[in-house]
Amino acid sequence: MSVFVVSFRIADEQSTYGTYSERWASVNEAIQNKAVGRNYWKQTTSFFALQATETFASALASAININSKFDPAKDLLLVVNLSSKDYKVLGVNSDADIDTIMALR
């Protein structure tokens, strides 16, 4: 079990996975469902802090992807494991600075 922060951006366009609203709502729901005891913080737009049973950021990112309408060809997801130096970027990322920043931890 680990503590994570998750941030995501849904492209404001139609996708084979659904509309912006459908995809955004499904990603929110998938993250909330992964939270241990349904205990999470989501006071800012498209950002969550939560505890999940996954150990690795890649496992949580995969679970969110599989259990939502997230479109990796259009959308962007960042999962950072606060319990370790682990993180995963999934989807369209045109800025490699995240790797440099995460290496500083």
C-alpha positions, 0 to 999 in steps of 0.5 A: 500500500502506498500514498499517491498524488494523481494529476490528469488532463483530458483533451477537450475533444471527442475521442473513441472513448467518449466526450471530454465530460464522459472521459473526465468523469470516468477518470475521477470515478476510477481514481476514487474507486482505487482509494483505500476506504474511499478516502481521498482529497480532490479539492483542486481540478483534476488532482487527487491525493490518496492511499491505494493498495498498489505499490507502484505508480505504473500499477495505479496508472494502469488501473486508472486507464483500464477502469476509465475512458482515459484515452492515452492517445489524447489525454495525460495522466501523472501518478506520483508515489509519495511513499517511494521515488516512483512515478508514471506518466501515461498518455500524451506528454510533450515536456520531458522536464517531468523526468528531470524534476522527478530525478531531483527527489 
